Every structure is written in C-alpha cells, then in structure tokens.
Amino acid sequence: MTTSPSAITTTGQLRASGHTYRPLRAELREHLLSALADGRDPWPGIHGFDTTVIPQLERALLAGHDIVLLGERGQGKTRLLRSLAGLLDEWSPVIAGSELGEHPFHPITPASLRRASDLGDELPVVWRHRSERYVEKLATPDTSVADLIGDVDPMKVAEGRSLGDPETIHYGLIPRGHRGIVAINELPDLAERIQVSLLNVMEERDIQIRGYLLRLDLDVLVVATANPEDYTNRGRIITPLQDRFGAEIRTHYPQTVEEEVAVIRQEADLVAEVPAHLLEVLARFTRNLRESDAVDQRAGVSARFAIAGAETIAAAALHRATRQHEEVGV
C-alpha cells in the first residue's frame, strides 16, 4: 500500500488502495516466513530457545494452531507470547465504532453488517496499531464467563431493546480480541466451568451467553501458559479444552551459563557496574540451585532469582560507594 494509512478514512478508499483482507493466521504466517527468508530474528530478546522452543513455536504458527506453553515460573513464557505481536501488520484497518474491531471488508456483528449494507463504500475506517491487537489476561479464580466471553448488558435492555436482541450483549475479552491474539496466563487457575465457556469460542467460533447462540466468524489466536505441575498432575485443564490447543510446547531454563548471563544482562536494571565474573558466579549459583535436592524443583528456580540477585549486588555497590564518598559504585 503506497497511501499513508491515516489518509484512508472510508471503505471505498481502502478498496481503491489495493488493500486485501487476510485472516489472522495467514497474516502471522506471511510475516514469519518473510522474517525467516530475510534472515531477521522474529523473536528479539529471547535467549536459549533457538534450537528447542522456537522451532516448535514457528511450526505451530505456520500450521495455524492455538498454542499452550508449558513451563515453570520465570522461563520467559509471557515474554515469548508478547513477541507474537511483532508478526502482525503494523497498522490494520477497522470499522470505525465497531465493538469488535472488525475489518471493513469482513464485518461479522449484526450492527456492523447493517452499517456496511447501509453505507457501502462510505463506511468509515480507522487504523489500529498491532500493539492493540494483543490482549493478555491473567487467569484468576474469580475470573467470570462475562470477563472472557460476555454477558447481557442491562443498560442496553433498559434502552428499549428486547432480551432476544443480540445487540444487548456486552462482549468479553476474547470476542474483543477479534483479528488479534488473546493470551491467557496461568490457564489452569481458571475454574473448570469457566474453561468450558472457551470450548465453543476456540472450535465452533460461536458465542453462547445466557441462552443466546450468536454465530460469529471470530478470527482470534488463543495462546496460553501453564505450569506443567498443574497441567499434568492435578489435571486442572479440562480434557476438551486441552484437545483444542493444536500445539503444546515445553519451555525450559537457559541451558548454558552464557545464556543465563545474557538473560541477566538483558533484564536486570543495574544501578552500578557489576563485573562480568560476578554475573557468571551468580549464573552458576542459580544453575546449581536448580540441581539441588534442597530446593523443590517442582516450583523451579526462576530466572528472576538471578536477575534480582544482580540488582541487589549493584545496589550494594551503590550503597557502599555513597557511604564511603566514592564517585562510582562498582
């Protein structure tokens, strides 16, 4: 597209620009293949997964699968999921005022279908940055079906609409993630009855709310994280939901000292200079803890332990330098 996105404000202008509609999975696949062909790293800031996790993740995206990452705390699962947004178009068109951010060429809700029919090429268009197409939810025991899927909006009913009108629905997080990526952290913490509400959204792509059955052509990639202890031993992800994830990928802690140090350097906010040999000592100490019988390895020793340790060392140097009136803390 040669025209600046901000200059395109109607569906007619969008069509004249040569823009074409692509499903989300095709968009992710196209950008991933382009990065791989050009030798660009699609996963900036991810260390230690090059030959293990990343190839599995790339195959899952090329296959168009929903994905669950299994791993102990502090293995970079959330960071990896957030990097998926980099594979989306930088700017994408949506119908102005659309509750679900629908593409102007592919409206799916009754309200947008009606507006598209009435306005034709004059249907207004706005542009959404890819950062707005990634939404994240930390699964907690108090998460409700309304949070994820939606509920009847009493205010819309009070305005005079009938209860049978699908426009009385207030959509939840997943429908609002239409044409984007929805990440659910710590999926096993969702109550089983809430997990059931995800089944139709992930497979049949319809919405079931309080007796409504609203068929929506939702285009959303659902990704999740889980601790393998919760996932496999306590069985807190229901089997039908487990079956709907096309890819289950195990993550791990850095496998070499060099990778561990790289993670510390990248993530730690150091207020003083910390020599390389001290970071290596800290990395080796962390790795030894992961092999120690004195530590419950089911919980894991997070990379945050080493990061916090490096920050504490730097803080101690700054504290000492200040007390002793030194110019630089080392």
C-alpha positions as CSV (number, residue, x, y, z in Angstrom):
1,M,0.0,0.0,0.0
2,T,1.5,3.3,-1.1
3,T,-1.0,5.6,0.5
4,S,-0.5,6.5,4.1
5,P,-2.9,4.6,6.3
6,S,-4.1,7.8,8.1
7,A,-5.2,9.2,4.7
8,I,-7.6,6.4,4.2
9,T,-10.9,7.0,6.0
10,T,-13.6,5.1,4.1
11,T,-14.0,1.6,2.8
12,G,-14.1,2.9,-0.7
13,Q,-10.7,4.5,-0.4
14,L,-9.4,1.3,1.2
15,R,-10.6,-0.8,-1.7
16,A,-9.1,1.7,-4.2
17,S,-5.7,1.5,-2.5
18,G,-5.4,-2.2,-3.4
19,H,-5.7,-3.4,0.2
20,T,-6.7,-7.0,0.6
21,Y,-8.3,-8.9,3.6
22,R,-6.3,-11.7,5.1
23,P,-7.3,-14.0,8.0
24,L,-5.2,-13.6,11.1
25,R,-3.3,-16.9,10.8
26,A,-2.4,-16.1,7.2
27,E,-1.1,-12.7,8.3
28,L,1.1,-14.3,11.0
29,R,2.3,-16.9,8.6
30,E,3.2,-14.4,5.9
31,H,5.3,-12.2,8.3
32,L,7.0,-15.2,9.9
33,L,8.0,-16.6,6.5
34,S,9.2,-13.2,5.4
35,A,11.4,-12.8,8.5
36,L,12.9,-16.3,8.1
37,A,13.6,-15.8,4.4
38,D,15.3,-12.4,5.1
39,G,17.3,-13.8,8.0
40,R,15.7,-11.4,10.5
41,D,15.1,-12.6,14.1
42,P,11.3,-12.6,14.7
43,W,11.9,-13.2,18.5
44,P,14.1,-10.3,19.8
45,G,15.2,-10.6,23.4
46,I,14.5,-14.3,23.6
47,H,17.6,-16.3,24.8
48,G,18.3,-20.0,24.9
49,F,15.3,-21.2,22.9
50,D,16.9,-21.2,19.4
51,T,17.1,-24.9,18.9
52,T,14.3,-26.1,21.2
53,V,11.3,-23.9,21.8
54,I,11.4,-21.5,18.8
55,P,11.3,-24.2,16.0
56,Q,8.3,-25.7,17.7
57,L,6.6,-22.3,18.0
58,E,7.3,-21.4,14.4
59,R,5.9,-24.7,13.2
60,A,2.7,-24.2,15.3
61,L,2.2,-20.7,13.8
62,L,2.7,-21.9,10.3
63,A,0.2,-24.6,10.9
64,G,-2.3,-22.1,12.4
65,H,-2.6,-23.7,15.7
66,D,-3.7,-22.3,19.1
67,I,-0.8,-22.7,21.5
68,V,-0.2,-23.5,25.1
69,L,3.3,-23.1,26.6
70,L,4.1,-25.4,29.5
71,G,6.9,-24.4,31.9
72,E,7.9,-23.4,35.4
73,R,7.9,-19.9,36.6
74,G,10.5,-17.4,35.2
75,Q,11.2,-19.3,31.9
76,G,10.2,-16.4,29.7
77,K,6.8,-17.8,28.6
78,T,5.0,-14.4,28.8
79,R,7.8,-12.6,27.1
80,L,7.7,-15.1,24.2
81,L,3.9,-14.7,23.8
82,R,4.2,-10.9,23.8
83,S,6.7,-11.1,21.0
84,L,4.0,-12.6,18.8
85,A,2.5,-9.2,18.3
86,G,5.6,-8.3,16.2
87,L,4.3,-10.7,13.5
88,L,1.2,-8.6,12.9
89,D,0.7,-5.8,10.4
90,E,2.0,-2.6,11.9
91,W,-1.3,-0.9,11.1
92,S,-4.6,-2.6,10.2
93,P,-8.0,-1.1,9.2
94,V,-11.1,-1.5,11.3
95,I,-14.7,-0.3,11.0
96,A,-14.9,3.0,13.0
97,G,-17.0,2.4,16.1
98,S,-17.0,-1.3,15.8
99,E,-17.1,-3.0,19.2
100,L,-15.0,-6.0,18.0
101,G,-12.6,-4.1,15.7
102,E,-13.9,-5.8,12.5
103,H,-12.2,-5.5,9.1
104,P,-14.2,-3.2,6.7
105,F,-14.2,-6.0,4.1
106,H,-15.4,-8.6,6.6
107,P,-18.0,-7.4,9.2
108,I,-19.3,-10.1,11.5
109,T,-21.7,-8.5,14.1
110,P,-25.3,-7.6,13.2
111,A,-24.7,-3.9,13.8
112,S,-21.6,-3.8,11.5
113,L,-23.3,-5.8,8.8
114,R,-26.2,-3.4,8.9
115,R,-23.9,-0.4,8.7
116,A,-21.9,-1.9,5.9
117,S,-25.1,-2.5,3.9
118,D,-26.4,1.0,4.5
119,L,-23.2,2.9,3.9
120,G,-21.4,0.8,1.3
121,D,-18.1,2.5,0.3
122,E,-18.8,5.3,2.7
123,L,-18.4,3.0,5.7
124,P,-15.8,4.9,7.9
125,V,-12.4,3.3,8.6
126,V,-9.9,3.9,11.4
127,W,-6.5,2.3,11.9
128,R,-5.3,0.2,14.8
129,H,-1.7,-0.4,15.7
130,R,-0.5,-4.0,16.2
131,S,0.1,-3.4,19.9
132,E,-3.7,-3.0,20.3
133,R,-4.3,-6.4,18.7
134,Y,-2.6,-8.3,21.5
135,V,-4.6,-8.7,24.7
136,E,-3.5,-10.5,27.9
137,K,-5.4,-11.9,30.8
138,L,-4.0,-13.3,34.0
139,A,-6.3,-16.2,34.9
140,T,-7.5,-15.9,38.5
141,P,-10.1,-18.0,40.4
142,D,-12.5,-15.0,40.3
143,T,-12.5,-14.7,36.5
144,S,-16.0,-15.0,35.2
145,V,-17.6,-16.0,31.9
146,A,-18.6,-12.4,31.5
147,D,-15.0,-11.4,31.6
148,L,-13.9,-13.7,28.9
149,I,-17.0,-14.2,26.7
150,G,-19.5,-11.6,27.6
151,D,-22.9,-11.1,29.3
152,V,-26.2,-9.3,28.7
153,D,-25.9,-5.6,29.2
154,P,-28.8,-4.4,31.4
155,M,-28.2,-0.8,30.2
156,K,-28.9,-1.8,26.6
157,V,-32.0,-3.6,27.7
158,A,-33.1,-0.5,29.6
159,E,-32.8,1.5,26.4
160,G,-35.7,-0.4,25.0
161,R,-34.1,-3.4,23.2
162,S,-35.6,-6.8,23.7
163,L,-33.8,-9.5,25.6
164,G,-33.7,-11.6,22.4
165,D,-31.8,-8.9,20.6
166,P,-28.1,-9.9,20.1
167,E,-27.1,-6.3,20.3
168,T,-27.9,-6.4,24.1
169,I,-24.7,-8.4,24.6
170,H,-21.7,-6.8,26.1
171,Y,-18.7,-8.8,24.7
172,G,-15.9,-10.1,26.8
173,L,-12.1,-10.2,26.3
174,I,-12.0,-13.0,23.7
175,P,-14.6,-11.6,21.2
176,R,-13.0,-8.2,21.6
177,G,-9.7,-9.8,20.6
178,H,-11.2,-10.5,17.2
179,R,-8.5,-10.3,14.5
180,G,-5.8,-10.4,17.2
181,I,-4.0,-12.6,19.7
182,V,-5.5,-13.4,23.1
183,A,-3.1,-14.6,25.8
184,I,-4.3,-16.3,29.0
185,N,-1.6,-16.6,31.6
186,E,-1.7,-19.5,34.1
187,L,-4.6,-21.2,32.4
188,P,-5.1,-24.0,35.0
189,D,-6.1,-21.3,37.5
190,L,-9.4,-20.8,35.6
191,A,-12.3,-22.6,37.3
192,E,-13.4,-25.6,35.2
193,R,-16.8,-24.1,34.5
194,I,-15.0,-21.1,33.0
195,Q,-12.8,-23.3,30.9
196,V,-16.0,-24.9,29.5
197,S,-17.0,-21.4,28.2
198,L,-13.9,-21.4,25.9
199,L,-14.7,-24.6,24.1
200,N,-17.1,-23.1,21.5
201,V,-15.1,-19.9,21.0
202,M,-12.0,-21.9,20.1
203,E,-13.6,-24.6,17.9
204,E,-17.1,-23.6,16.6
205,R,-16.4,-19.9,16.8
206,D,-19.8,-19.0,18.2
207,I,-20.8,-17.2,21.4
208,Q,-23.1,-18.7,24.0
209,I,-24.4,-16.3,26.6
210,R,-27.4,-16.9,28.9
211,G,-29.3,-18.8,26.3
212,Y,-28.1,-16.8,23.3
213,L,-26.4,-18.6,20.5
214,L,-24.7,-16.0,18.3
215,R,-22.8,-17.3,15.4
216,L,-19.7,-15.0,14.9
217,D,-16.9,-15.7,12.5
218,L,-14.3,-14.9,15.1
219,D,-10.8,-14.7,13.9
220,V,-8.6,-15.0,17.0
221,L,-5.5,-16.9,18.0
222,V,-5.7,-18.1,21.6
223,V,-2.4,-18.7,23.3
224,A,-1.9,-19.7,27.0
225,T,0.7,-20.5,29.6
226,A,0.6,-23.2,32.3
227,N,2.8,-24.8,34.9
228,P,3.3,-28.4,33.9
229,E,2.8,-29.5,37.5
230,D,-0.8,-28.0,37.5
231,Y,-1.3,-29.1,33.9
232,T,-0.4,-32.8,34.1
233,N,-0.5,-33.9,37.7
234,R,-3.5,-32.0,39.1
235,G,-5.3,-32.1,35.8
236,R,-6.8,-28.7,36.1
237,I,-7.1,-28.0,32.4
238,I,-10.2,-29.9,31.2
239,T,-9.6,-32.5,28.6
240,P,-11.8,-31.0,25.9
241,L,-10.0,-27.7,26.2
242,Q,-6.6,-29.4,26.1
243,D,-7.7,-31.1,22.9
244,R,-8.4,-27.7,21.3
245,F,-4.9,-26.5,21.6
246,G,-3.1,-27.7,18.4
247,A,0.4,-27.2,20.0
248,E,1.7,-27.9,23.5
249,I,5.3,-26.6,23.8
250,R,7.6,-27.2,26.8
251,T,9.8,-24.3,27.8
252,H,12.9,-24.5,29.9
253,Y,15.5,-22.5,31.8
254,P,18.7,-21.4,30.0
255,Q,20.8,-24.4,29.2
256,T,24.2,-22.8,29.3
257,V,25.9,-20.3,31.6
258,E,26.3,-17.9,28.6
259,E,22.6,-17.9,28.0
260,E,21.9,-17.4,31.7
261,V,24.2,-14.4,31.8
262,A,22.6,-13.0,28.7
263,V,19.2,-13.1,30.3
264,I,20.6,-11.3,33.4
265,R,22.3,-8.6,31.4
266,Q,19.1,-8.0,29.4
267,E,16.6,-7.9,32.2
268,A,18.5,-6.6,35.2
269,D,18.3,-2.8,35.9
270,L,21.7,-2.3,37.4
271,V,22.3,0.9,39.4
272,A,26.1,0.3,39.5
273,E,28.7,-1.5,37.4
274,V,28.8,-5.3,38.0
275,P,31.8,-7.1,36.6
276,A,31.3,-10.0,34.2
277,H,32.8,-12.5,36.5
278,L,30.3,-11.7,39.3
279,L,27.4,-12.2,36.8
280,E,28.9,-15.5,35.9
281,V,29.2,-16.6,39.6
282,L,25.6,-15.6,40.1
283,A,24.5,-17.5,36.9
284,R,26.4,-20.7,38.1
285,F,24.9,-20.4,41.6
286,T,21.4,-20.2,40.1
287,R,22.1,-23.3,37.9
288,N,23.4,-25.2,40.9
289,L,20.2,-24.4,42.8
290,R,18.2,-25.9,40.0
291,E,20.1,-29.2,40.5
292,S,20.0,-29.1,44.3
293,D,17.9,-31.6,46.4
294,A,17.4,-28.9,49.0
295,V,15.2,-27.0,46.6
296,D,11.7,-28.1,45.5
297,Q,12.3,-28.4,41.7
298,R,8.6,-28.7,41.0
299,A,8.4,-25.0,41.7
300,G,11.6,-24.2,39.8
301,V,14.2,-21.6,40.4
302,S,13.1,-18.6,38.4
303,A,15.3,-16.5,36.2
304,R,14.0,-13.7,38.2
305,F,16.1,-15.0,41.1
306,A,19.4,-14.3,39.2
307,I,18.0,-11.0,37.9
308,A,17.1,-9.8,41.4
309,G,20.5,-11.1,42.7
310,A,22.4,-9.0,40.1
311,E,20.3,-5.9,41.0
312,T,21.0,-6.5,44.7
313,I,24.7,-6.7,44.1
314,A,24.6,-3.4,42.1
315,A,22.5,-1.8,44.9
316,A,25.1,-2.9,47.5
317,A,27.9,-1.3,45.4
318,L,26.0,1.9,45.1
319,H,25.2,1.9,48.8
320,R,28.8,1.4,49.7
321,A,30.1,4.0,47.3
322,T,27.7,6.6,48.7
323,R,28.6,5.8,52.3
324,Q,32.3,6.0,51.5
325,H,32.0,9.0,49.3
326,E,33.3,7.2,46.2
327,E,32.5,8.7,42.8
328,V,31.4,5.4,41.1
329,G,29.9,2.3,42.6
330,V,31.5,-1.0,41.4
